[in-house]
Amino acid sequence: MRALMCGLLVTCLADQAVALGREVGYEEARERFANLRQVVECGTRQFGERIAELRLLRFTMYAQDLIFVDSVLPDDAGENWQVERGYGFVEINNDHAEMGFSRLSCSSDDHSRVTVEGLAENGHDQSSWKVRIDLDLDSGTYRYEAQPAE
């Protein structure tokens, strides 16, 4: 009985530990349109014969800011826009990160690279950080850099 109780206790604690630090994905955020606070145009990208628009999206959810990049295309008739792909960033989009962003900018090379820059404030200790993300649109991989703001 003692072993069973210890096993249940460990399972409960492990579930709670996993709950902290959950990454909020692009699909979850896009379902909460009312939480969208900022859209920054990043440029365009050739996608087959169509031109995709690249956007940086800042959502406010879970008492913090979350940022994503997406690529949107007109449909075949050119009447409606659809998301081609969305990109999230695990270092930022954590439901317990308590990050707030300002001075967000976004640019692209019009091919396969997007650069996001901004100032992040950590809600845990009020420290400020310069953040830079270099995103490869083809692979979805990115390089995240953060350094203390002066």
C-alpha positions as CSV (number, residue, x, y, z in Angstrom):
1,M,0.0,0.0,0.0
2,R,2.9,2.3,0.8
3,A,4.4,1.8,-2.6
4,L,1.1,2.5,-4.3
5,M,0.7,5.8,-2.4
6,C,4.3,6.8,-3.2
7,G,3.6,6.0,-6.9
8,L,0.4,8.1,-6.9
9,L,2.2,11.0,-5.2
10,V,5.0,10.9,-7.7
11,T,2.5,10.8,-10.6
12,C,0.6,13.8,-9.3
13,L,3.7,15.8,-8.8
14,A,5.0,14.9,-12.2
15,D,1.8,16.0,-13.8
16,Q,2.0,19.4,-12.1
17,A,5.6,19.9,-13.1
18,V,4.7,19.2,-16.7
19,A,1.8,21.7,-16.5
20,L,4.2,24.5,-15.6
21,G,6.1,25.7,-18.7
22,R,3.6,24.5,-21.3
23,E,4.4,25.9,-24.8
24,V,1.4,27.7,-26.3
25,G,1.3,26.8,-30.0
26,Y,0.2,28.8,-33.0
27,E,-3.0,26.8,-33.4
28,E,-4.1,27.6,-29.9
29,A,-3.4,31.3,-30.2
30,R,-5.1,31.8,-33.6
31,E,-8.3,30.4,-32.1
32,R,-8.4,33.4,-29.8
33,F,-8.6,36.2,-32.2
34,A,-9.8,38.7,-29.5
35,N,-6.4,38.3,-27.8
36,L,-4.5,39.5,-30.9
37,R,-3.0,42.9,-30.0
38,Q,-0.5,43.7,-32.8
39,V,0.2,42.7,-36.4
40,V,3.5,43.8,-37.9
41,E,4.1,43.2,-41.6
42,C,7.4,41.4,-42.3
43,G,7.4,41.4,-46.1
44,T,6.5,38.9,-48.8
45,R,7.6,35.5,-50.1
46,Q,7.1,33.8,-53.4
47,F,5.0,30.6,-52.8
48,G,4.6,28.8,-56.1
49,E,2.9,31.3,-58.5
50,R,1.4,33.2,-55.6
51,I,2.8,35.8,-53.2
52,A,2.5,35.1,-49.5
53,E,2.5,37.9,-46.9
54,L,4.6,37.4,-43.8
55,R,3.3,38.7,-40.5
56,L,4.5,39.0,-36.9
57,L,1.6,38.5,-34.5
58,R,1.6,39.5,-30.8
59,F,-1.2,38.0,-28.7
60,T,-1.9,38.7,-25.0
61,M,-2.8,35.5,-23.3
62,Y,-2.2,34.0,-19.8
63,A,-1.2,37.5,-18.5
64,Q,1.7,37.8,-20.9
65,D,2.6,38.4,-24.6
66,L,3.1,35.6,-27.0
67,I,4.6,36.1,-30.5
68,F,4.3,34.1,-33.7
69,V,5.1,34.6,-37.4
70,D,2.7,33.4,-40.1
71,S,2.6,33.2,-43.8
72,V,-0.8,33.9,-45.5
73,L,-1.8,33.4,-49.1
74,P,-4.8,34.4,-51.2
75,D,-6.9,31.3,-52.2
76,D,-6.9,30.2,-55.9
77,A,-9.8,32.7,-56.6
78,G,-7.9,35.5,-54.9
79,E,-10.9,36.3,-52.7
80,N,-10.0,34.9,-49.3
81,W,-6.8,34.7,-47.3
82,Q,-5.6,31.5,-45.7
83,V,-2.7,30.6,-43.4
84,E,0.0,28.7,-45.3
85,R,2.0,28.0,-42.1
86,G,2.4,29.4,-38.6
87,Y,5.6,29.5,-36.5
88,G,6.0,29.7,-32.7
89,F,9.0,30.1,-30.4
90,V,9.3,27.9,-27.4
91,E,11.6,30.3,-25.5
92,I,8.9,32.9,-25.5
93,N,5.5,31.2,-25.9
94,N,5.5,29.5,-22.5
95,D,2.4,29.9,-20.5
96,H,4.4,30.8,-17.4
97,A,7.2,33.0,-19.0
98,E,5.5,36.3,-18.1
99,M,7.2,38.1,-21.0
100,G,6.0,41.5,-22.3
101,F,7.2,42.9,-25.6
102,S,7.7,46.4,-27.0
103,R,9.5,47.8,-30.0
104,L,8.8,44.7,-32.1
105,S,10.0,44.8,-35.7
106,C,10.1,42.2,-38.4
107,S,11.8,41.9,-41.8
108,S,12.3,39.3,-44.4
109,D,14.7,38.7,-47.3
110,D,11.6,38.0,-49.5
111,H,12.8,34.4,-49.9
112,S,13.0,32.1,-46.9
113,R,14.3,34.1,-43.9
114,V,12.5,36.3,-41.4
115,T,14.1,38.3,-38.6
116,V,12.2,39.4,-35.5
117,E,13.6,41.9,-33.0
118,G,12.2,43.5,-29.9
119,L,12.5,44.4,-26.3
120,A,11.3,41.9,-23.8
121,E,10.6,42.5,-20.1
122,N,10.6,39.5,-17.8
123,G,7.6,39.7,-15.5
124,H,9.4,37.5,-12.9
125,D,12.3,39.9,-12.1
126,Q,11.5,43.0,-14.3
127,S,14.7,42.5,-16.3
128,S,14.8,43.8,-19.9
129,W,16.2,41.9,-22.8
130,K,17.0,42.6,-26.4
131,V,15.6,39.6,-28.3
132,R,16.4,38.5,-31.9
133,I,14.9,35.6,-33.7
134,D,16.2,34.4,-37.1
135,L,13.6,32.1,-38.7
136,D,14.1,29.8,-41.7
137,L,10.7,29.6,-43.3
138,D,11.5,26.4,-45.2
139,S,12.6,24.2,-42.3
140,G,10.8,26.0,-39.5
141,T,14.1,26.1,-37.5
142,Y,15.2,29.3,-35.9
143,R,18.0,30.9,-33.9
144,Y,17.0,32.7,-30.7
145,E,19.2,35.3,-29.1
146,A,18.6,37.4,-26.0
147,Q,21.0,39.8,-24.3
148,P,20.4,42.2,-21.4
149,A,19.1,45.6,-22.6
150,E,21.3,48.5,-21.7
